[in-house]
């Protein structure tokens, strides 16, 4: 099976290239090879490569910057995935696409389900929601996997920011009134590879088509996440942490106060998901073999 991975140099795309090995002929394309800011180029790539499955890990993820670049974010997060889905229909391929917890406004007291109303607070959330709808409208066999607080030892993310700041600061102020599930990029890639392994063709994906929540179990705040990072024995710099409110750390984009997502639907269809604590432990264990990551 020929598998196209878009965003191959992003943190999820990078992890996917490792976990998909042995499952097919994997073509992981980076931004230079497939630029989502020029959606028209997608058609030629799809027609020439003609994959059986497309895994779309490409996205505009600069949440705050999207507030001033919403048109560009919309092109990358909505228009391009819509074209990708159209071309997948034309060649008989299926599509796995990643979305975000930021489609919710954070007002719910419990965990968000796939059927809960969406009402994004930010340009990033609006453009990702538009991408979900563009894909669904094409009728392509698809899985839309909403994930949250993605991190790892590759790319740009909260974990690497904390490790970098710890090298030059003795204390850090971290927001403590936003909660969610920190999700390791390799958890996402591993779960995706498991789907590809067990549901490799369009007919099977078509029967499962829809939105699923793919993130770790449990939840914490950004402050709790930082505290767990600096508690790992492989992390040598340990600044003092101060808990602050979102109001004390204003950002261009508003974030949902509650990003916790219910993963029952995913677990019933595709298997169990690990806890955020266990996966963070596994991720940070990698620092001991790759200290350059800090």
VOPAGU-2260 file (C-alpha; in pm, 1 decimal, decimal comma):
REM VOPAGU-2260
SITE   aa  ch    i         X         Y         Z
SITE  UNK   A    0       0,0       0,0       0,0
SITE  UNK   A    1     123,1     344,7     -92,6
SITE  UNK   A    2      84,0     592,1     197,2
SITE  UNK   A    3     126,1     968,1     163,6
SITE  UNK   A    4     219,4    1156,0     481,0
SITE  UNK   A    5     193,7    1533,2     451,8
SITE  UNK   A    6     384,6    1756,6     690,4
SITE  UNK   A    7     657,7    1495,2     709,0
SITE  UNK   A    8     899,3    1728,8     890,9
SITE  UNK   A    9     650,3    1833,6    1161,2
SITE  UNK   A   10     651,3    1669,2    1502,3
SITE  UNK   A   11     363,0    1431,1    1426,1
SITE  UNK   A   12     478,6    1368,5    1068,3
SITE  UNK   A   13     828,9    1291,5    1191,0
SITE  UNK   A   14     692,6    1035,5    1438,6
SITE  UNK   A   15     463,7     884,5    1174,0
SITE  UNK   A   16     754,5     802,4     943,4
SITE  UNK   A   17     896,0     581,5    1219,6
SITE  UNK   A   18     573,7     405,2    1322,7
SITE  UNK   A   19     446,7     340,0     969,2
SITE  UNK   A   20     753,8     144,2     865,1
SITE  UNK   A   21     659,6    -197,9     735,6
SITE  UNK   A   22     297,1    -104,1     674,2
SITE  UNK   A   23     341,3      12,0     316,5
SITE  UNK   A   24     537,1     231,9      80,1
SITE  UNK   A   25     555,4     552,4     285,2
SITE  UNK   A   26     604,4     887,4     111,5
SITE  UNK   A   27     657,2    1155,5     377,9
SITE  UNK   A   28     660,3    1494,7     205,0
SITE  UNK   A   29     783,6    1813,4     367,8
SITE  UNK   A   30     676,4    2172,0     301,1
SITE  UNK   A   31     919,9    2212,8      12,8
SITE  UNK   A   32     775,9    1907,8    -160,6
SITE  UNK   A   33     410,2    1983,9     -85,1
SITE  UNK   A   34     331,6    2340,6      19,8
SITE  UNK   A   35     -15,8    2374,2     169,0
SITE  UNK   A   36      -0,8    2750,6     128,2
SITE  UNK   A   37     -30,2    2676,2    -245,4
SITE  UNK   A   38    -325,8    2435,7    -246,8
SITE  UNK   A   39    -326,7    2401,8    -625,8
SITE  UNK   A   40      -2,0    2204,0    -608,6
SITE  UNK   A   41    -180,5    1935,5    -407,7
SITE  UNK   A   42    -371,1    1812,8    -711,5
SITE  UNK   A   43     -61,0    1738,2    -915,7
SITE  UNK   A   44     108,8    1556,5    -626,3
SITE  UNK   A   45    -197,2    1342,4    -561,8
SITE  UNK   A   46    -243,9    1257,1    -928,6
SITE  UNK   A   47     121,3    1165,1    -980,8
SITE  UNK   A   48     169,5     970,8    -655,9
SITE  UNK   A   49    -180,5     815,7    -637,7
SITE  UNK   A   50    -159,7     689,9    -278,1
SITE  UNK   A   51    -412,0     446,1    -133,2
SITE  UNK   A   52    -411,1     632,8     197,7
SITE  UNK   A   53    -332,3     993,1     289,1
SITE  UNK   A   54    -233,9    1092,0     643,1
SITE  UNK   A   55    -249,4    1469,0     672,9
SITE  UNK   A   56     -12,1    1591,9     943,3
SITE  UNK   A   57      45,9    1928,8     777,1
SITE  UNK   A   58    -106,5    2230,7     950,9
SITE  UNK   A   59     -66,4    2593,7    1044,8
SITE  UNK   A   60     -15,9    2558,1    1420,6
SITE  UNK   A   61     113,1    2901,4    1532,5
SITE  UNK   A   62    -192,4    2969,7    1748,3
SITE  UNK   A   63    -115,8    3331,5    1840,2
SITE  UNK   A   64      24,1    3426,7    1500,4
SITE  UNK   A   65    -291,0    3297,7    1333,2
SITE  UNK   A   66    -482,1    3589,2    1487,0
SITE  UNK   A   67    -304,1    3820,5    1241,9
SITE  UNK   A   68    -269,4    3563,2     960,6
SITE  UNK   A   69    -611,8    3401,1     956,8
SITE  UNK   A   70    -632,4    3401,9     576,0
SITE  UNK   A   71    -307,2    3206,3     551,2
SITE  UNK   A   72    -411,0    2972,2     832,3
SITE  UNK   A   73    -743,2    2912,9     655,0
SITE  UNK   A   74    -564,0    2826,9     330,6
SITE  UNK   A   75    -342,0    2572,3     505,9
SITE  UNK   A   76    -585,6    2432,2     762,2
SITE  UNK   A   77    -907,6    2428,5     558,6
SITE  UNK   A   78    -870,6    2491,2     185,4
SITE  UNK   A   79    -573,8    2257,7     140,1
SITE  UNK   A   80    -727,2    1964,2     333,4
SITE  UNK   A   81   -1047,5    2012,2     132,8
SITE  UNK   A   82    -853,8    1980,6    -193,1
SITE  UNK   A   83    -662,2    1684,4     -52,8
SITE  UNK   A   84    -994,3    1516,2      26,5
SITE  UNK   A   85   -1136,3    1592,6    -319,8
SITE  UNK   A   86    -835,0    1436,5    -487,0
SITE  UNK   A   87    -854,1    1137,4    -253,9
SITE  UNK   A   88   -1211,2    1081,7    -373,4
SITE  UNK   A   89   -1094,7    1103,8    -736,2
SITE  UNK   A   90    -830,4     833,9    -695,4
SITE  UNK   A   91   -1019,8     613,9    -447,3
SITE  UNK   A   92    -798,3     687,4    -148,2
SITE  UNK   A   93    -890,0     728,1     218,6
SITE  UNK   A   94    -783,5    1016,8     443,6
SITE  UNK   A   95    -671,5    1043,0     805,4
SITE  UNK   A   96    -663,2    1403,4     924,3
SITE  UNK   A   97    -564,2    1562,0    1256,1
SITE  UNK   A   98    -770,3    1832,9    1419,2
SITE  UNK   A   99    -766,0    1999,2    1759,5
SITE  UNK   A  100    -928,2    2045,1    2098,0
SITE  UNK   A  101    -934,8    2418,8    2018,1
SITE  UNK   A  102   -1259,0    2371,7    1822,9
SITE  UNK   A  103   -1427,3    2389,4    2166,8
SITE  UNK   A  104   -1479,8    2705,2    2371,4
SITE  UNK   A  105   -1379,8    2544,8    2702,6
SITE  UNK   A  106   -1703,6    2623,1    2883,2
SITE  UNK   A  107   -1808,6    2264,1    2957,9
SITE  UNK   A  108   -1751,2    2125,3    3306,8
SITE  UNK   A  109   -1680,2    1766,9    3198,0
SITE  UNK   A  110   -1489,9    1607,8    2910,4
SITE  UNK   A  111   -1590,9    1706,4    2558,4
SITE  UNK   A  112   -1745,7    1439,6    2334,9
SITE  UNK   A  113   -1744,9    1429,3    1955,1
SITE  UNK   A  114   -2114,5    1527,2    1956,1
SITE  UNK   A  115   -2074,3    1838,8    2169,3
SITE  UNK   A  116   -2129,3    2175,8    1997,2
SITE  UNK   A  117   -1816,1    2341,7    1861,5
SITE  UNK   A  118   -1744,2    2711,0    1912,8
SITE  UNK   A  119   -1374,3    2794,9    1868,8
SITE  UNK   A  120   -1234,2    3099,7    2045,7
SITE  UNK   A  121    -936,2    3158,5    1814,6
SITE  UNK   A  122    -850,4    3193,9    1447,9
SITE  UNK   A  123    -654,2    2870,7    1472,7
SITE  UNK   A  124    -957,4    2687,4    1610,6
SITE  UNK   A  125   -1186,5    2837,3    1346,3
SITE  UNK   A  126    -959,1    2733,4    1060,2
SITE  UNK   A  127    -915,9    2379,6    1193,1
SITE  UNK   A  128   -1292,8    2346,0    1227,8
SITE  UNK   A  129   -1331,9    2469,7     871,0
SITE  UNK   A  130   -1089,8    2196,3     767,2
SITE  UNK   A  131   -1300,6    1929,8     936,3
SITE  UNK   A  132   -1607,4    2051,5     752,4
SITE  UNK   A  133   -1431,2    2078,6     416,1
SITE  UNK   A  134   -1317,1    1716,1     441,4
SITE  UNK   A  135   -1656,1    1585,7     550,8
SITE  UNK   A  136   -1831,3    1768,5     265,2
SITE  UNK   A  137   -1635,8    1574,7       0,9
SITE  UNK   A  138   -1766,0    1235,5     113,9
SITE  UNK   A  139   -1414,4    1089,6     123,2
SITE  UNK   A  140   -1362,7     785,1     348,1
SITE  UNK   A  141   -1204,4     965,5     641,1
SITE  UNK   A  142   -1104,8     971,4    1004,5
SITE  UNK   A  143   -1075,6    1314,6    1166,9
SITE  UNK   A  144    -867,6    1270,1    1482,0
SITE  UNK   A  145    -884,3    1559,6    1726,9
SITE  UNK   A  146    -584,2    1571,5    1952,9
SITE  UNK   A  147    -452,8    1808,3    2220,0
SITE  UNK   A  148    -142,8    1972,9    2364,2
SITE  UNK   A  149      93,4    1789,3    2129,4
SITE  UNK   A  150     457,2    1770,4    2238,9
SITE  UNK   A  151     774,7    1570,4    2187,9
SITE  UNK   A  152    1151,2    1596,7    2158,5
SITE  UNK   A  153    1123,2    1715,6    1797,8
SITE  UNK   A  154     979,2    2035,3    1650,8
SITE  UNK   A  155     829,5    2326,6    1844,7
SITE  UNK   A  156     615,1    2260,5    2149,7
SITE  UNK   A  157     560,7    2332,9    2520,1
SITE  UNK   A  158     799,2    2063,3    2641,1
SITE  UNK   A  159    1094,0    2191,2    2439,0
SITE  UNK   A  160    1012,2    2550,3    2533,8
SITE  UNK   A  161    1023,2    2457,0    2903,1
SITE  UNK   A  162    1355,9    2275,6    2863,2
SITE  UNK   A  163    1502,3    2572,7    2675,5
SITE  UNK   A  164    1381,6    2837,3    2922,4
SITE  UNK   A  165    1506,4    2632,6    3215,5
SITE  UNK   A  166    1861,8    2673,6    3091,5
SITE  UNK   A  167    1855,1    3049,8    3137,6
SITE  UNK   A  168    1589,8    3120,6    3402,8
SITE  UNK   A  169    1572,2    3033,8    3768,1
SITE  UNK   A  170    1194,5    3064,6    3783,5
SITE  UNK   A  171     901,8    3033,5    3543,1
SITE  UNK   A  172     542,1    3154,1    3567,6
SITE  UNK   A  173     303,5    2900,4    3412,7
SITE  UNK   A  174     -71,6    2923,5    3353,4
SITE  UNK   A  175    -267,4    2699,5    3591,2
SITE  UNK   A  176    -631,8    2763,6    3493,8
SITE  UNK   A  177    -633,0    2588,4    3155,4
SITE  UNK   A  178    -664,8    2209,0    3163,8
SITE  UNK   A  179    -612,1    1947,6    2895,1
SITE  UNK   A  180    -436,9    1623,6    2806,1
SITE  UNK   A  181     -70,9    1658,3    2702,2
SITE  UNK   A  182     -28,8    1414,9    2412,7
SITE  UNK   A  183     307,4    1283,4    2292,9
SITE  UNK   A  184     354,2    1294,5    1916,9
SITE  UNK   A  185     456,2     928,0    1923,4
SITE  UNK   A  186     129,3     835,0    2095,9
SITE  UNK   A  187     -57,7     989,1    1803,1
SITE  UNK   A  188     168,1     818,9    1548,4
SITE  UNK   A  189     148,4     482,2    1721,0
SITE  UNK   A  190    -231,7     494,9    1738,4
SITE  UNK   A  191    -249,8     600,7    1373,8
SITE  UNK   A  192     -19,3     318,0    1265,6
SITE  UNK   A  193    -241,8      74,3    1453,6
SITE  UNK   A  194    -541,5     201,5    1254,9
SITE  UNK   A  195    -353,1     161,5     926,6
SITE  UNK   A  196    -246,5    -189,4    1027,1
SITE  UNK   A  197    -601,0    -307,7    1100,8
SITE  UNK   A  198    -806,4     -93,1     859,2
SITE  UNK   A  199    -586,5     -50,7     551,0
SITE  UNK   A  200    -841,9       4,4     274,8
SITE  UNK   A  201   -1095,7     269,3     179,8
SITE  UNK   A  202   -1397,8      45,4     231,3
SITE  UNK   A  203   -1303,9     -20,9     592,9
SITE  UNK   A  204   -1228,4     345,7     662,4
SITE  UNK   A  205   -1554,9     444,8     495,6
SITE  UNK   A  206   -1748,8     231,6     745,2
SITE  UNK   A  207   -1569,4     407,6    1032,1
SITE  UNK   A  208   -1576,5     760,6     886,2
SITE  UNK   A  209   -1620,7    1042,0    1133,5
SITE  UNK   A  210   -1462,2    1246,4    1411,0
SITE  UNK   A  211   -1272,6    1082,1    1697,3
SITE  UNK   A  212   -1086,6    1220,2    1996,6
SITE  UNK   A  213    -728,7    1090,9    2005,4
SITE  UNK   A  214    -537,5    1209,3    2309,0
SITE  UNK   A  215    -396,2    1063,5    2628,1
SITE  UNK   A  216    -615,4     982,2    2926,4
SITE  UNK   A  217    -628,7    1200,8    3234,2
SITE  UNK   A  218    -565,9    1573,3    3240,6
SITE  UNK   A  219    -360,0    1847,6    3398,3
SITE  UNK   A  220    -292,9    2219,9    3369,4
SITE  UNK   A  221      -1,0    2379,0    3189,5
SITE  UNK   A  222     152,4    2435,9    3532,6
SITE  UNK   A  223      97,7    2072,0    3623,5
SITE  UNK   A  224     249,0    1966,6    3291,7
SITE  UNK   A  225     557,7    2179,3    3359,1
SITE  UNK   A  226     587,6    2040,5    3712,0
SITE  UNK   A  227     580,9    1685,0    3575,2
SITE  UNK   A  228     846,3    1770,6    3315,2
SITE  UNK   A  229    1086,0    1907,6    3574,2
SITE  UNK   A  230    1024,3    1612,4    3806,5
SITE  UNK   A  231    1180,5    1367,5    3561,9
SITE  UNK   A  232    1534,8    1261,7    3664,6
SITE  UNK   A  233    1671,9    1319,6    3313,1
SITE  UNK   A  234    1582,3    1691,1    3331,8
SITE  UNK   A  235    1876,3    1853,1    3508,6
SITE  UNK   A  236    1773,1    2221,5    3513,6
SITE  UNK   A  237    1478,5    2267,7    3750,9
SITE  UNK   A  238    1353,6    2624,9    3786,5
SITE  UNK   A  239    1105,0    2730,6    4051,8
SITE  UNK   A  240     750,1    2727,8    3914,5
SITE  UNK   A  241     485,3    2986,3    3992,2
SITE  UNK   A  242     120,6    2919,7    3908,8
SITE  UNK   A  243     -56,0    3213,4    3739,9
SITE  UNK   A  244    -392,6    3277,0    3572,6
SITE  UNK   A  245    -462,3    3325,6    3204,0
SITE  UNK   A  246    -541,0    3688,8    3281,7
SITE  UNK   A  247    -187,7    3730,6    3416,1
SITE  UNK   A  248     -43,4    3595,3    3089,6
SITE  UNK   A  249    -245,6    3757,3    2808,5
SITE  UNK   A  250    -194,9    3618,5    2457,4
SITE  UNK   A  251    -330,8    3727,7    2116,7
SITE  UNK   A  252    -537,5    3407,4    2090,4
SITE  UNK   A  253    -784,4    3297,3    2355,9
SITE  UNK   A  254    -744,7    2937,4    2472,2
SITE  UNK   A  255   -1025,9    2717,5    2607,7
SITE  UNK   A  256   -1018,5    2682,4    2986,2
SITE  UNK   A  257   -1121,6    2317,6    2956,2
SITE  UNK   A  258    -972,3    2118,4    2668,0
SITE  UNK   A  259   -1030,8    1775,6    2820,9
SITE  UNK   A  260   -1175,5    1539,5    2557,8
SITE  UNK   A  261   -1363,7    1214,2    2605,2
SITE  UNK   A  262   -1181,9     934,3    2415,2
SITE  UNK   A  263   -1437,3     654,7    2466,6
SITE  UNK   A  264   -1544,9     649,1    2101,2
SITE  UNK   A  265   -1184,6     611,8    1982,1
SITE  UNK   A  266   -1105,1     344,5    2240,5
SITE  UNK   A  267   -1411,4     139,0    2146,6
SITE  UNK   A  268   -1317,6     141,2    1776,9
SITE  UNK   A  269    -938,0     134,1    1782,3
SITE  UNK   A  270    -808,5      30,8    2124,4
SITE  UNK   A  271    -690,5     173,7    2454,2
SITE  UNK   A  272    -492,6     494,2    2495,1
SITE  UNK   A  273    -217,6     553,4    2754,5
SITE  UNK   A  274    -217,3     815,2    3029,6
SITE  UNK   A  275     -43,7    1147,7    2986,3
SITE  UNK   A  276     184,1    1070,3    3281,8
SITE  UNK   A  277     308,5     739,2    3137,9
SITE  UNK   A  278     372,8     880,8    2792,6
SITE  UNK   A  279     554,0    1185,0    2930,0
SITE  UNK   A  280     776,5     946,2    3125,8
SITE  UNK   A  281     850,9     749,5    2807,4
SITE  UNK   A  282     923,4    1065,9    2612,5
SITE  UNK   A  283    1157,7    1212,3    2872,4
SITE  UNK   A  284    1336,3     879,5    2911,6
SITE  UNK   A  285    1466,5     965,4    2563,2
SITE  UNK   A  286    1663,3    1254,0    2709,0
SITE  UNK   A  287    1897,0    1007,8    2874,0
SITE  UNK   A  288    1994,4     864,9    2534,3
SITE  UNK   A  289    1968,5    1195,2    2346,9
SITE  UNK   A  290    2084,3    1472,3    2582,8
SITE  UNK   A  291    2124,6    1710,6    2287,7
SITE  UNK   A  292    1746,1    1744,4    2289,8
SITE  UNK   A  293    1772,9    1977,2    2589,7
